[in-house]
Amino acid sequence: MRQERTVQASLFDLFAEHEIGRELKAMSQWLDDHRELLAWVAEDLRRRGVKETGRQGLPAESVLRCALLKQHRQLSYEELAFHLEDSASFRTFARLPLAWTPRKSALQATVSAIRAETWEAINRMLIAGARQEKVETGKVVRLDSTVTAALMHEPSDSSLLWDGVRVMVRLLKRADALVGALVWRNHRRAAKKRARAIEYARDRPARVQHYRELIKLAQATLAYADCAATRLWQASDPMAAALWQAEFRHYRPLIERIIGQTERRVLRGEAVAAGEKIVSLFEPHADIIVKGGRDVEYGHKLNLTTGRSGLILDLVIEAGNPADSDRFLPMLKRHIACYGEAPRQAAADGGYASRQNLGEAKALGVRDMAFHKKAGLRIEDMVKSNWVYRKLRNFRAGVESDISCLKRAYGLARCLWRGLDHFTAYVWSSAVAYNLALFARLKPT
């Protein structure tokens, strides 16, 4: 049975008289003032399939607070479990029931159950509170984009093929243990040898020959796995066999795509579009992102809207690598839908600049619209004076520090959770932890 709130708190719950302790106390006060969001977290925990009967689980209130604590202090689950046992301030903030010390496995299972939609709803409530307290009016905003990397290594065709072979060999070993007497050969060492040879090959002919051999090994291992899949009905453990089949059905099309794109790129010399490529067997949702002429990144592009306070007013995790200019109007319209009116002034990075975007922004009610790079636009068309343009241009530069803080202190540089759903939840939880801490500092006392 899981409760929404910790019914009985300890008499000895105290926050340390330290900057971090005072900040946690202010964050805790805001959470106490908005208990209605606990129902959203409790619903997410029920979605995970937790039964209403049986042993009492970690309260929804504690799960939410532990999640915020993890992102706010950038702790691993192991470190979070330690600090919850060791620190009185952390225990007080987490509202743990008396004598409870959750393990890292319990924390991971519950914190990861909070969906991205729930985090976004919490952020909207937080922004509404900031508006009510006059911390953030939303009348002056700035837009920029950044990239959050996925949890993956630098991709190459050879490394992807090698990943595919070792995953299938792992599946074949499990299948052999379930049914026995499977006829197959372990090509793991041979595939690793070819992948290393490709990495250090000096000329293209030698590299292509190694690729041919590596592709044959991957295809042969995939054929062995197909044969094993047809034998799994004989397994004495149907549940284990079903889990094996589910995992194989997940990986098989991905490995086929890897083999196909390698044949096209390496053997036939074709150019494969970025949207058609798979760059990770374990994070297949990751996009190829190139911002300007800088290094290639693998993850997802984010578009952010912030205000004078530095709070993240809105955040969108994009699919693919859309141009900033194509995403300017959708971001502006999302802000209008949230606040009920267009911002009086707005500033955006030069990538968002276009004459059409400027005209549409003016038509929606934005009085002064400044782009960091003019892109052929006249200042008098964007704003009413050079002084206003300089002010808005300098204001826009402040979003870089917001993004830097999110990446350095709140983990937005690289997502440490696997899968697209967890990726979006991780990004939103980082934004909520950042906003809550900033709001606690800015809120009038």
C-alpha positions in Angstrom: 0.0 0.0 0.0 1.5 3.4 -1.0 0.5 6.7 0.6 0.6 10.1 -1.2 2.1 11.8 1.9 4.2 11.0 4.9 1.5 11.0 7.5 3.7 11.4 10.6 6.8 13.5 10.4 9.7 13.4 12.9 9.9 15.9 15.7 13.6 16.2 14.9 13.2 17.3 11.2 15.6 20.3 10.9 17.4 21.9 8.1 21.0 22.9 8.5 21.8 26.6 9.0 23.8 26.6 5.8 23.1 28.1 2.3 22.1 24.7 1.0 20.0 23.9 4.0 18.1 27.3 3.7 17.6 26.7 0.0 16.2 23.2 0.6 13.9 24.7 3.3 12.5 27.2 0.8 12.0 24.6 -1.8 10.2 22.3 0.7 7.9 25.2 1.7 6.7 25.6 -2.0 6.1 21.8 -2.2 4.1 22.0 1.0 2.0 24.8 -0.5 1.1 22.7 -3.6 0.1 19.3 -2.3 -2.2 18.7 -5.2 0.7 17.7 -7.4 1.3 14.6 -5.2 -1.8 13.0 -6.8 -0.1 13.2 -10.2 3.0 11.5 -8.9 0.9 8.8 -7.2 -0.9 8.1 -10.4 2.4 7.6 -12.2 3.5 5.2 -9.6 0.2 3.3 -10.0 0.8 3.2 -13.8 4.1 1.3 -13.1 1.9 -1.6 -11.9 2.4 -1.1 -8.1 -0.4 -2.9 -6.2 -2.5 -1.1 -3.7 -2.1 -4.0 -1.3 0.9 -5.6 0.3 4.0 -4.0 1.8 3.9 -0.2 2.3 5.9 1.5 -0.4 7.8 4.9 -0.4 5.1 7.7 -0.3 4.6 9.6 -3.5 5.6 12.8 -1.6 9.0 11.2 -0.8 9.5 9.9 -4.3 9.0 13.4 -5.8 11.2 15.1 -3.2 13.9 12.4 -3.7 13.8 13.0 -7.5 14.2 16.7 -7.0 17.0 16.2 -4.6 18.8 13.9 -7.0 18.7 16.4 -9.8 19.3 19.5 -7.6 22.5 18.0 -6.2 23.4 15.9 -9.2 23.7 12.6 -7.3 23.7 9.1 -8.5 21.2 6.7 -7.0 23.9 5.2 -4.8 25.0 8.6 -3.6 21.4 9.7 -3.0 20.8 6.6 -0.9 23.9 7.4 1.2 23.0 11.1 1.7 19.4 10.2 2.7 20.8 8.0 5.4 23.7 10.3 6.4 22.3 13.9 6.1 19.6 15.2 8.4 18.8 18.0 6.0 18.3 15.6 3.1 16.1 13.3 5.2 14.0 16.3 6.3 13.6 17.5 2.7 12.7 14.0 1.4 10.0 13.6 4.1 11.0 9.9 4.7 8.9 7.9 7.2 10.6 7.3 10.5 13.6 4.9 10.3 13.2 4.4 6.5 16.4 4.3 4.5 15.5 3.4 0.9 18.1 1.6 -1.2 19.3 2.7 -4.6 17.1 0.1 -6.4 13.9 1.3 -4.7 14.9 4.9 -5.5 15.6 4.1 -9.2 12.3 2.2 -9.6 10.2 4.9 -8.1 11.9 8.1 -9.4 12.1 6.8 -13.0 8.3 6.1 -12.9 7.5 9.9 -12.9 6.6 10.7 -16.5 7.7 13.7 -18.5 4.1 14.9 -18.7 4.0 15.1 -14.9 7.2 17.0 -14.7 5.9 19.5 -17.3 2.7 20.0 -15.4 4.7 20.6 -12.2 6.8 23.2 -14.1 3.6 25.0 -15.4 2.4 25.2 -11.8 5.7 26.6 -10.7 5.7 29.2 -13.5 2.1 30.2 -12.5 3.3 30.6 -8.9 6.2 32.8 -10.1 3.7 34.9 -12.0 1.5 35.3 -9.0 4.4 36.3 -6.8 5.5 38.8 -9.6 8.9 37.0 -9.8 8.3 36.4 -13.6 5.7 38.2 -15.7 6.5 36.7 -19.0 6.4 40.1 -20.8 10.0 40.0 -21.8 11.4 36.7 -23.1 14.4 35.2 -24.8 14.7 32.1 -26.9 17.7 29.8 -27.7 18.4 26.2 -28.5 20.9 23.7 -27.1 21.6 19.9 -27.3 21.4 17.3 -24.6 23.6 14.3 -25.4 22.2 10.7 -25.1 24.0 8.0 -23.1 26.1 6.5 -25.9 29.6 6.3 -27.3 30.8 8.0 -30.5 29.2 5.9 -33.3 30.9 4.3 -36.3 29.6 1.6 -38.6 32.2 -0.9 -37.2 31.3 -0.3 -33.6 27.6 -0.6 -34.3 28.1 -3.9 -36.0 30.3 -5.1 -33.1 27.6 -4.0 -30.7 25.0 -6.0 -32.7 27.2 -9.2 -32.7 27.9 -9.1 -29.0 24.2 -8.5 -28.1 23.1 -11.4 -30.3 25.8 -13.7 -28.8 24.5 -12.8 -25.3 21.0 -13.7 -26.5 22.2 -17.0 -28.0 23.9 -18.0 -24.7 20.6 -17.4 -22.9 18.7 -19.4 -25.5 21.1 -22.2 -25.3 20.6 -22.4 -21.5 16.8 -22.4 -22.0 16.5 -25.1 -24.7 20.0 -26.6 -25.1 21.5 -28.3 -28.1 21.5 -25.2 -30.3 23.8 -25.3 -33.3 25.7 -22.0 -33.5 29.2 -20.5 -33.4 30.3 -17.7 -31.2 31.7 -15.0 -33.6 32.2 -12.4 -30.8 36.0 -12.5 -30.9 36.2 -12.6 -34.7 33.9 -9.6 -34.9 35.9 -7.6 -32.3 39.1 -8.4 -34.2 37.6 -7.0 -37.5 36.2 -3.9 -35.7 39.6 -3.2 -34.3 41.3 -3.8 -37.7 38.9 -1.3 -39.3 39.7 1.3 -36.7 43.5 1.0 -37.4 43.4 0.3 -41.2 45.4 2.9 -43.2 43.9 2.5 -46.7 40.3 2.1 -47.9 40.7 -1.3 -49.7 41.8 -3.0 -46.5 39.1 -1.3 -44.5 36.4 -2.3 -47.0 37.6 -5.9 -46.9 37.4 -6.0 -43.1 33.9 -4.5 -43.3 32.8 -7.3 -45.7 34.0 -9.9 -43.2 32.4 -8.1 -40.3 29.1 -7.8 -42.1 29.2 -11.6 -42.9 29.8 -12.3 -39.2 26.9 -10.1 -38.1 24.6 -11.8 -40.7 25.6 -15.3 -39.6 25.0 -14.5 -36.0 21.6 -13.0 -36.8 20.7 -16.2 -38.7 21.7 -18.3 -35.6 19.5 -16.1 -33.4 16.6 -16.5 -35.9 17.0 -20.3 -35.6 17.1 -20.0 -31.8 13.8 -18.0 -31.9 12.0 -20.9 -33.6 13.2 -23.3 -30.9 12.2 -21.3 -27.9 8.7 -22.9 -27.8 10.5 -26.0 -26.3 11.8 -24.0 -23.3 10.8 -25.4 -19.9 10.4 -21.8 -18.6 7.8 -20.1 -20.8 8.2 -16.7 -18.9 11.9 -16.6 -19.6 11.3 -17.6 -23.2 8.7 -14.8 -23.6 11.2 -12.3 -22.2 13.9 -13.6 -24.6 11.5 -13.2 -27.6 10.6 -9.7 -26.6 14.2 -8.6 -26.3 15.1 -10.3 -29.7 12.1 -8.6 -31.4 13.4 -5.2 -30.1 17.0 -5.7 -31.3 16.5 -7.6 -34.6 15.1 -4.7 -36.8 17.8 -2.4 -35.3 20.6 -4.8 -36.2 19.1 -5.2 -39.7 19.1 -1.4 -40.2 22.7 -1.2 -39.0 23.8 -3.9 -41.5 21.8 -2.2 -44.3 23.2 1.3 -43.7 26.8 -0.1 -43.5 26.4 -1.9 -46.8 25.0 1.3 -48.4 27.6 3.6 -46.9 30.8 1.5 -47.1 30.3 -1.1 -49.8 28.1 0.9 -52.3 29.4 4.4 -51.4 25.9 5.9 -51.0 25.2 8.9 -48.8 22.6 8.0 -46.1 20.5 10.8 -44.9 20.9 11.7 -41.2 17.2 11.0 -40.5 17.6 7.4 -41.8 20.7 6.6 -39.8 20.7 4.7 -36.5 23.6 5.9 -34.3 23.2 3.6 -31.3 21.9 0.1 -30.8 21.0 1.0 -27.2 19.7 4.5 -27.7 18.1 4.3 -31.2 16.0 7.4 -30.6 19.2 9.6 -30.6 19.4 12.2 -33.4 22.4 13.6 -35.2 22.7 17.3 -34.3 25.0 19.7 -36.0 24.8 23.3 -34.7 26.5 25.6 -37.2 30.0 24.5 -38.1 30.7 22.9 -34.7 31.2 19.3 -33.7 28.5 16.7 -34.3 26.5 15.8 -31.2 24.2 12.8 -30.6 21.1 13.2 -28.6 18.2 15.7 -28.9 17.8 19.3 -29.7 16.1 21.5 -27.1 14.4 24.8 -27.6 14.0 26.9 -24.5 12.2 30.1 -23.5 13.3 32.0 -20.5 12.3 35.3 -18.9 13.9 38.1 -17.0 14.1 36.0 -13.8 16.1 33.2 -15.6 13.3 30.7 -15.0 12.7 28.2 -17.8 9.2 29.2 -19.0 9.0 26.6 -21.7 11.0 23.7 -23.1 10.5 21.5 -26.2 12.5 18.4 -27.0 12.6 18.4 -30.8 12.5 15.4 -33.1 15.4 15.4 -35.6 17.4 18.5 -36.2 14.9 21.3 -37.3 16.2 24.7 -38.2 15.9 27.3 -35.4 14.0 29.5 -37.8 11.3 26.8 -38.3 10.8 26.5 -34.5 10.6 30.2 -33.6 6.8 30.7 -34.3 5.8 27.4 -32.6 7.7 28.4 -29.4 6.2 31.9 -29.5 2.7 30.5 -29.9 3.2 28.1 -27.0 4.2 31.0 -24.8 1.0 32.9 -25.9 -1.1 29.9 -25.1 0.4 29.7 -21.6 0.2 33.4 -20.7 -2.8 34.3 -22.7 -1.0 37.2 -24.5 2.2 37.8 -26.5 5.3 39.1 -24.7 5.8 42.8 -25.0 9.5 42.3 -26.0 11.3 39.2 -27.2 14.9 38.4 -28.1 16.3 35.4 -29.9 19.5 33.9 -31.3 20.4 34.8 -34.9 19.4 31.3 -36.1 15.8 32.2 -35.5 16.0 35.3 -37.7 13.9 35.7 -40.8 11.7 38.4 -42.3 8.7 36.0 -42.1 9.3 35.3 -38.4 9.7 39.0 -37.7 6.4 39.8 -39.5 4.5 37.0 -37.8 5.8 38.0 -34.3 4.7 41.6 -34.9 1.3 40.3 -36.1 0.9 38.2 -32.9 1.5 41.3 -30.7 5.2 41.5 -30.0 6.2 45.2 -30.0 10.0 44.8 -30.0 11.5 41.7 -31.6 15.3 41.6 -31.6 17.4 38.9 -33.3 21.0 38.5 -32.2 22.1 38.6 -35.8 20.3 41.0 -38.1 20.2 38.6 -41.1 19.3 41.3 -43.5 16.7 42.9 -41.2 16.8 46.6 -40.3 16.9 47.6 -36.7 14.0 50.0 -37.1 11.9 47.1 -38.5 12.6 45.0 -35.4 12.5 47.6 -32.5 11.7 51.2 -32.0 15.3 52.4 -31.4 18.9 51.4 -31.4 19.0 51.6 -27.6 16.2 49.1 -27.3 17.9 46.8 -29.8 21.2 46.9 -27.7 19.3 46.2 -24.5 17.4 43.3 -25.9 20.5 41.9 -27.6 22.4 42.0 -24.3 19.4 40.5 -22.5 19.4 37.6 -25.0 23.0 36.8 -24.1 21.9 36.0 -20.6 20.2 32.8 -21.8 23.7 31.4 -22.4 24.4 31.5 -18.6 21.0 29.9 -17.9 21.9 27.0 -20.3 25.4 26.8 -18.9 24.0 26.4 -15.3 21.5 23.8 -16.5 24.3 21.8 -18.1 26.9 22.1 -15.4 24.8 22.0 -12.2 21.6 20.2 -13.2 22.9 17.5 -15.6 21.4 18.8 -18.9 24.7 18.3 -20.8 24.1 14.5 -20.9 21.1 12.4 -20.1 22.0 9.5 -17.9 18.7 7.6 -18.3 18.0 5.1 -21.1 15.2 5.3 -23.6 13.3 8.2 -25.2 10.6 8.3 -22.5 13.2 8.5 -19.7 15.2 11.0 -21.8 12.3 13.4 -21.8 11.6 12.8 -18.1 15.2 13.4 -17.3 15.3 16.7 -19.2 12.1 18.0 -17.6 13.1 16.9 -14.1 16.4 18.9 -14.5 14.4 21.9 -15.6 12.0 21.6 -12.7 14.8 21.2 -10.1 16.6 24.3 -11.6 13.4 26.4 -11.6 12.4 25.4 -8.1 15.8 26.2 -6.7 15.9 29.6 -8.6 12.3 30.4 -7.5 13.2 29.7 -3.9 16.0 32.2 -4.1 14.0 34.9 -5.9 10.7 34.6 -4.0 10.1 37.5 -1.7 10.2 36.5 2.0 
